[in-house]
Amino acid sequence: MNQVTRWDPFENLFKDFRGLVLQPVDLANNPDVPALKVDVKEDKDAYTVHADLPGVAKDDIHVNIEGSVVSISAEKKRTVENKEGERVLRSERHYGKVSRSFQLGQDIDEARAQARFADGVLELTLPKKVVATSKKLTIQ
């Protein structure tokens, strides 16, 4: 048996529009949003962190350590050079602020922590704070 349906040219238009407007934005996987990607390694004495910050000036990077929490923030500034009679057809280079915080397994010795920045990669060497060992007292 054949079934007859009525064709509505606007039916799919509104469904598609609702999907576009009500669709949640996934900032973590959006290539238009700059991300701060890090690698964290641990040995017995320290943590080593490598963070990719291409195109960021060394003076625009800030690292904050509070106990075992490490916060990295950076700002990539946009420089605009428009020559007379020139117009921008497409601009894909990102600019803006990006930050990342994470907690490590042990407190960091801030006094011995070191940071180096070369070729767009921030390297942090974060020595572990010496944990005071407990002493068992004998009762006399």
N, CA, C and O of each residue as an XYZ file, in Angstrom:
560
protein
N       0.830     -1.163      0.000
C       0.000      0.000      0.000
C       0.889      1.245      0.000
O       1.820      1.331      0.800
N       0.630      2.169     -0.845
C       1.387      3.409     -0.920
C       0.809      4.428      0.039
O      -0.401      4.511      0.249
N       1.715      5.198      0.614
C       1.289      6.210      1.561
C       1.579      7.582      0.976
O       2.672      7.820      0.463
N       0.632      8.466      1.048
C       0.783      9.813      0.513
C       1.077     10.760      1.682
O       0.350     10.790      2.675
N       2.147     11.520      1.540
C       2.475     12.517      2.567
C       2.513     13.892      1.927
O       2.819     14.042      0.744
N       2.208     14.845      2.701
C       2.208     16.219      2.222
C       3.614     16.799      2.370
O       4.228     16.680      3.430
N       4.113     17.412      1.331
C       5.464     17.981      1.344
C       5.406     19.412      1.852
O       4.640     20.232      1.347
N       6.233     19.706      2.867
C       6.296     21.051      3.427
C       7.729     21.553      3.234
O       8.646     21.046      3.880
N       7.937     22.541      2.357
C       9.309     22.983      2.086
C       9.984     23.643      3.279
O      11.212     23.733      3.302
N       9.236     24.105      4.263
C       9.817     24.794      5.407
C      10.084     23.882      6.593
O      10.710     24.303      7.566
N       9.620     22.647      6.528
C       9.766     21.724      7.643
C      11.241     21.487      7.980
O      11.635     21.647      9.135
N      12.048     21.116      7.013
C      13.464     20.851      7.269
C      14.241     22.125      7.564
O      15.234     22.092      8.291
N      13.803     23.240      7.009
C      14.472     24.508      7.257
C      14.450     24.849      8.737
O      15.475     25.245      9.291
N      13.311     24.704      9.383
C      13.204     25.026     10.795
C      13.930     24.009     11.664
O      14.505     24.374     12.690
N      13.915     22.742     11.272
C      14.663     21.730     12.025
C      16.155     22.034     11.976
O      16.838     21.962     12.998
N      16.661     22.372     10.802
C      18.078     22.701     10.670
C      18.423     23.947     11.456
O      19.475     24.001     12.092
N      17.561     24.951     11.427
C      17.804     26.198     12.149
C      17.832     25.951     13.653
O      18.697     26.482     14.349
N      16.889     25.147     14.166
C      16.876     24.827     15.596
C      18.156     24.104     15.992
O      18.708     24.356     17.064
N      18.624     23.216     15.138
C      19.853     22.489     15.439
C      21.060     23.396     15.500
O      21.958     23.180     16.313
N      21.094     24.408     14.652
C      22.219     25.347     14.667
C      22.177     26.264     15.872
O      23.208     26.504     16.501
N      21.012     26.776     16.202
C      20.892     27.746     17.279
C      21.009     27.082     18.645
O      21.663     27.623     19.537
N      20.396     25.938     18.823
C      20.368     25.303     20.130
C      21.518     24.324     20.349
O      21.581     23.673     21.391
N      22.409     24.213     19.398
C      23.535     23.289     19.512
C      24.537     23.824     20.534
O      24.956     24.975     20.418
N      24.936     23.026     21.533
C      25.936     23.512     22.485
C      27.292     23.673     21.801
O      27.636     22.923     20.888
N      28.031     24.638     22.249
C      29.349     24.904     21.683
C      30.380     24.144     22.493
O      30.455     24.295     23.712
N      31.167     23.334     21.823
C      32.224     22.555     22.468
C      33.529     23.324     22.313
O      34.194     23.220     21.282
N      33.900     24.098     23.338
C      35.111     24.917     23.252
C      36.380     24.081     23.303
O      37.418     24.500     22.791
N      36.309     22.911     23.911
C      37.512     22.088     24.033
C      37.975     21.542     22.695
O      39.175     21.361     22.487
N      37.041     21.274     21.777
C      37.412     20.700     20.488
C      37.217     21.673     19.339
O      37.235     21.266     18.177
N      37.034     22.942     19.638
C      36.825     23.944     18.608
C      38.177     24.440     18.118
O      38.940     24.990     18.912
N      38.506     24.268     16.829
C      39.816     24.699     16.340
C      39.966     26.210     16.307
O      41.087     26.699     16.165
N      38.886     26.969     16.430
C      38.978     28.419     16.407
C      39.342     29.008     17.766
O      39.654     30.195     17.859
N      39.307     28.194     18.822
C      39.648     28.665     20.157
C      41.049     28.160     20.494
O      41.286     26.952     20.494
N      41.984     29.076     20.782
C      43.332     28.620     21.103
C      43.339     27.810     22.399
O      42.660     28.163     23.363
N      44.096     26.746     22.413
C      44.159     25.881     23.588
C      45.579     25.860     24.121
O      46.535     26.087     23.380
N      45.706     25.590     25.393
C      47.010     25.480     26.037
C      47.223     24.006     26.344
O      46.659     23.476     27.301
N      48.027     23.355     25.540
C      48.273     21.928     25.683
C      49.554     21.720     26.486
O      50.568     22.372     26.237
N      49.496     20.810     27.444
C      50.636     20.572     28.324
C      50.961     19.086     28.402
O      50.094     18.229     28.227
N      52.233     18.804     28.669
C      52.709     17.470     29.020
C      53.303     17.583     30.419
O      54.076     18.502     30.689
N      52.952     16.661     31.308
C      53.476     16.669     32.669
C      54.154     15.338     32.923
O      53.558     14.276     32.742
N      55.419     15.409     33.349
C      56.180     14.197     33.678
C      56.639     14.296     35.122
O      56.810     15.391     35.657
N      56.836     13.145     35.745
C      57.246     13.110     37.144
C      58.410     12.145     37.310
O      58.431     11.062     36.725
N      59.371     12.559     38.114
C      60.386     11.623     38.588
C      60.390     11.708     40.113
O      59.504     12.334     40.694
N      61.361     11.095     40.763
C      61.310     11.038     42.229
C      61.514     12.390     42.894
O      61.089     12.578     44.034
N      62.165     13.354     42.201
C      62.470     14.632     42.824
C      61.659     15.814     42.310
O      61.525     16.818     43.009
N      61.115     15.713     41.097
C      60.487     16.897     40.506
C      59.456     16.519     39.455
O      59.382     15.378     38.997
N      58.662     17.524     39.089
C      57.747     17.442     37.963
C      58.327     18.295     36.839
O      58.934     19.336     37.088
N      58.137     17.848     35.616
C      58.545     18.630     34.452
C      57.301     18.859     33.602
O      56.582     17.922     33.256
N      57.065     20.133     33.272
C      55.892     20.513     32.495
C      56.362     21.167     31.207
O      57.213     22.056     31.236
N      55.815     20.733     30.080
C      56.046     21.372     28.780
C      54.698     21.885     28.290
O      53.733     21.127     28.200
N      54.636     23.178     27.972
C      53.391     23.791     27.489
C      53.656     24.447     26.142
O      54.616     25.202     25.988
N      52.799     24.156     25.170
C      52.926     24.754     23.838
C      52.292     26.138     23.842
O      51.100     26.287     24.113
N      53.108     27.153     23.536
C      52.636     28.536     23.465
C      53.221     29.207     22.225
O      53.991     30.158     22.353
N      52.873     28.734     21.031
C      53.454     29.318     19.827
C      52.963     30.747     19.604
O      51.782     31.048     19.779
N      53.881     31.612     19.219
C      53.533     32.987     18.893
C      53.337     33.897     20.086
O      52.938     35.049     19.913
N      53.605     33.417     21.296
C      53.439     34.224     22.500
C      54.800     34.755     22.916
O      55.791     34.026     22.896
N      54.846     36.033     23.294
C      56.091     36.627     23.786
C      56.356     36.163     25.214
O      55.426     35.916     25.982
N      57.628     36.049     25.555
C      58.025     35.567     26.875
C      57.447     36.444     27.994
O      57.073     35.934     29.050
N      57.373     37.746     27.766
C      56.863     38.670     28.783
C      55.357     38.547     29.001
O      54.839     39.063     29.991
N      54.653     37.879     28.103
C      53.204     37.730     28.215
C      52.785     36.396     28.817
O      51.612     36.026     28.761
N      53.748     35.670     29.398
C      53.475     34.378     30.037
C      53.605     34.551     31.548
O      54.563     35.152     32.033
N      52.626     34.016     32.287
C      52.643     34.111     33.746
C      52.411     32.729     34.342
O      51.496     32.011     33.939
N      53.258     32.365     35.314
C      53.135     31.080     36.000
C      52.962     31.368     37.479
O      53.725     32.138     38.063
N      51.959     30.749     38.083
C      51.691     30.931     39.500
C      51.640     29.555     40.158
O      51.000     28.637     39.644
N      52.322     29.418     41.301
C      52.351     28.152     42.031
C      51.828     28.401     43.437
O      52.337     29.262     44.154
N      50.812     27.644     43.828
C      50.264     27.704     45.183
C      50.136     26.285     45.701
O      49.181     25.578     45.377
N      51.094     25.878     46.499
C      51.084     24.513     47.026
C      51.327     23.521     45.912
O      52.423     23.463     45.353
N      50.308     22.734     45.582
C      50.447     21.758     44.504
C      49.694     22.172     43.245
O      49.630     21.406     42.283
N      49.124     23.381     43.241
C      48.365     23.870     42.094
C      49.248     24.786     41.252
O      49.816     25.757     41.752
N      49.351     24.460     39.960
C      50.142     25.246     39.015
C      49.178     25.899     38.032
O      48.324     25.232     37.449
N      49.323     27.207     37.855
C      48.491     27.955     36.909
C      49.391     28.626     35.885
O      50.347     29.317     36.236
N      49.070     28.412     34.610
C      49.809     29.026     33.510
C      48.819     29.882     32.731
O      47.738     29.416     32.369
N      49.189     31.130     32.474
C      48.344     31.988     31.640
C      49.230     32.724     30.652
O      50.389     33.026     30.940
N      48.674     33.006     29.494
C      49.430     33.689     28.445
C      48.482     34.534     27.618
O      47.288     34.248     27.524
N      49.030     35.572     27.023
C      48.239     36.433     26.152
C      48.989     36.628     24.848
O      50.145     37.049     24.833
N      48.322     36.321     23.775
C      48.880     36.548     22.450
C      48.224     37.797     21.902
O      47.008     37.846     21.717
N      49.033     38.795     21.647
C      48.503     40.072     21.207
C      48.466     40.138     19.689
O      49.313     39.576     18.994
N      47.469     40.834     19.206
C      47.290     40.961     17.753
C      47.935     42.265     17.298
O      47.699     43.334     17.861
N      48.737     42.140     16.285
C      49.322     43.333     15.685
C      48.657     43.536     14.336
O      48.571     42.615     13.524
N      48.195     44.736     14.113
C      47.484     45.049     12.880
C      48.319     46.042     12.081
O      48.651     47.127     12.557
N      48.643     45.651     10.880
C      49.366     46.526      9.964
C      48.567     46.613      8.672
O      48.649     45.725      7.823
N      47.811     47.660      8.528
C      47.052     47.862      7.296
C      47.733     48.930      6.474
O      47.924     50.060      6.924
N      48.092     48.562      5.278
C      48.672     49.530      4.364
C      47.543     50.183      3.577
O      46.456     49.620      3.445
N      47.802     51.337      3.073
C      46.783     52.068      2.326
C      46.379     51.278      1.090
O      47.227     50.812      0.329
N      45.073     51.133      0.904
C      44.547     50.404     -0.241
C      44.527     48.902     -0.046
O      44.181     48.172     -0.975
N      44.887     48.413      1.138
C      44.941     46.976      1.401
C      43.753     46.584      2.274
O      43.340     47.344      3.151
N      43.208     45.400      2.031
C      42.137     44.897      2.875
C      42.409     43.439      3.215
O      43.017     42.715      2.426
N      41.968     43.022      4.365
C      42.173     41.662      4.849
C      41.072     40.784      4.269
O      39.886     41.061      4.451
N      41.467     39.736      3.577
C      40.501     38.793      3.018
C      40.192     37.664      3.986
O      39.056     37.193      4.044
N      41.185     37.225      4.745
C      40.994     36.141      5.709
C      42.072     36.252      6.772
O      43.233     36.516      6.458
N      41.701     36.054      8.015
C      42.652     36.085      9.120
C      42.411     34.856      9.978
O      41.355     34.732     10.598
N      43.375     33.946     10.023
C      43.235     32.700     10.767
C      44.163     32.635     11.974
O      44.118     31.671     12.738
N      44.988     33.636     12.151
C      45.888     33.613     13.293
C      45.132     34.059     14.536
O      44.411     35.057     14.521
N      45.311     33.299     15.609
C      44.565     33.528     16.831
C      45.264     34.553     17.715
O      46.484     34.712     17.674
N      44.471     35.230     18.498
C      44.994     36.111     19.525
C      44.008     36.093     20.680
O      42.842     35.737     20.508
N      44.478     36.475     21.848
C      43.630     36.484     23.032
C      44.346     35.838     24.201
O      45.534     35.526     24.122
N      43.616     35.639     25.284
C      44.180     35.062     26.505
C      43.808     33.594     26.610
O      42.737     33.163     26.185
N      44.720     32.851     27.185
C      44.481     31.436     27.430
C      45.102     31.113     28.787
O      46.137     31.673     29.148
N      44.470     30.211     29.536
C      45.018     29.840     30.838
C      44.682     28.385     31.135
O      43.766     27.793     30.563
N      45.456     27.847     32.043
C      45.286     26.439     32.416
C      45.788     26.263     33.836
O      46.850     26.780     34.185
N      45.049     25.549     34.651
C      45.461     25.218     36.017
C      45.319     23.723     36.215
O      44.393     23.098     35.697
N      46.241     23.162     36.965
C      46.155     21.741     37.283
C      46.833     21.497     38.623
O      47.698     22.261     39.051
N      46.419     20.414     39.273
C      46.952     20.073     40.581
C      47.857     18.864     40.462
O      47.507     17.859     39.844
N      49.017     18.983     41.062
C      49.977     17.882     41.069
C      49.832     17.098     42.366
O      49.134     17.529     43.284
N      50.484     15.959     42.439
C      50.328     15.071     43.584
C      51.023     15.507     44.846
O      50.731     14.981     45.920
N      51.943     16.461     44.751
C      52.712     16.880     45.916
C      52.986     18.372     45.802
O      53.038     18.913     44.697
N      53.162     19.044     46.944
C      53.457     20.475     46.944
C      54.774     20.754     46.233
O      55.685     19.927     46.231
N      54.856     21.942     45.626
C      56.033     22.355     44.862
C      56.892     23.281     45.710
O      56.370     24.126     46.437
N      58.203     23.123     45.617
C      59.149     24.031     46.263
C      59.331     25.239     45.344
O      60.133     25.207     44.411
N      58.568     26.315     45.625
C      58.563     27.491     44.747
C      59.942     28.139     44.635
O      60.275     28.690     43.586
N      60.741     28.082     45.688
C      62.050     28.736     45.688
C      63.010     28.094     44.687
O      63.895     28.772     44.165
N      62.854     26.821     44.417
C      63.761     26.124     43.486
C      63.149     25.892     42.111
O      63.801     25.319     41.238
N      61.922     26.320     41.905
C      61.249     26.114     40.614
C      61.919     26.961     39.532
O      62.380     28.071     39.797
N      61.967     26.427     38.313
C      62.610     27.117     37.190
C      61.685     27.087     35.978
O      60.899     26.158     35.791
N      61.805     28.148     35.152
C      61.016     28.225     33.923
C      61.919     28.669     32.788
O      62.729     29.583     32.947
N      61.774     28.009     31.629
C      62.505     28.389     30.411
C      61.499     28.437     29.271
O      60.547     27.657     29.235
N      61.721     29.364     28.337
C      60.830     29.494     27.188
C      61.680     29.607     25.933
O      62.461     30.547     25.788
N      61.528     28.655     25.033
C      62.281     28.669     23.774
C      61.453     27.986     22.692
O      60.816     26.962     22.939
N      61.467     28.553     21.508
C      60.797     27.986     20.333
C      59.317     27.698     20.571
O      58.790     26.698     20.084
N      58.650     28.574     21.318
C      57.218     28.418     21.539
C      56.839     27.378     22.565
O      55.662     27.039     22.687
N      57.814     26.855     23.315
C      57.533     25.834     24.329
C      58.024     26.332     25.687
O      59.196     26.668     25.856
N      57.100     26.373     26.649
C      57.441     26.719     28.023
C      57.801     25.440     28.763
O      57.033     24.478     28.759
N      58.966     25.427     29.397
C      59.390     24.265     30.179
C      59.509     24.674     31.633
O      60.256     25.593     31.969
N      58.776     23.996     32.487
C      58.828     24.246     33.921
C      59.469     23.053     34.612
O      59.099     21.907     34.358
N      60.421     23.324     35.478
C      60.996     22.298     36.335
C      60.528     22.628     37.743
O      60.905     23.656     38.305
N      59.710     21.757     38.306
C      59.050     22.019     39.583
C      59.480     20.980     40.613
O      58.901     19.896     40.681
N      60.506     21.310     41.424
C      60.962     20.361     42.440
C      59.894     20.127     43.505
O      59.171     21.040     43.905
N      59.822     18.896     43.943
C      58.863     18.549     44.994
C      59.368     19.081     46.330
O      60.565     19.060     46.616
N      58.427     19.557     47.136
C      58.777     20.044     48.467
C      59.064     18.835     49.346
O      58.343     17.838     49.308
N      60.124     18.937     50.137
C      60.494     17.836     51.015
C      59.421     17.712     52.088
O      59.110     18.668     52.798
N      58.873     16.526     52.185
C      57.824     16.268     53.163
C      58.466     15.951     54.494
O      59.362     15.112     54.593
N      57.990     16.638     55.513
C      58.515     16.369     56.852
C      58.092     14.968     57.270
O      56.914     14.611     57.232
N      59.072     14.200     57.662
C      58.762     12.836     58.089
C      58.329     12.854     59.548
O      58.820     13.654     60.344
N      57.438     11.995     59.874
C      56.968     11.939     61.262
C      57.932     11.103     62.092
O      58.561     10.163     61.605
N      58.021     11.467     63.317
C      58.919     10.766     64.223
C      58.079     10.136     65.337
O      57.219     10.778     65.940
N      58.356      8.886     65.580
C      57.618      8.186     66.618
C      58.333      8.415     67.963
O      59.522      8.137     68.113
N      57.589      8.914     68.895
C      58.168      9.181     70.219
C      57.971      7.977     71.123
O      56.928      7.324     71.113
N      58.978      7.714     71.884
C      58.840      6.657     72.890
C      58.419      7.303     74.215
O      58.940      8.348     74.605
N      57.530      6.701     74.851
C      57.014      7.256     76.114
C      57.838      6.657     77.246
O      58.028      5.443     77.323
N      58.326      7.536     78.126
C      59.181      7.084     79.237
C      58.436      7.041     80.522
O      59.005      6.683     81.553
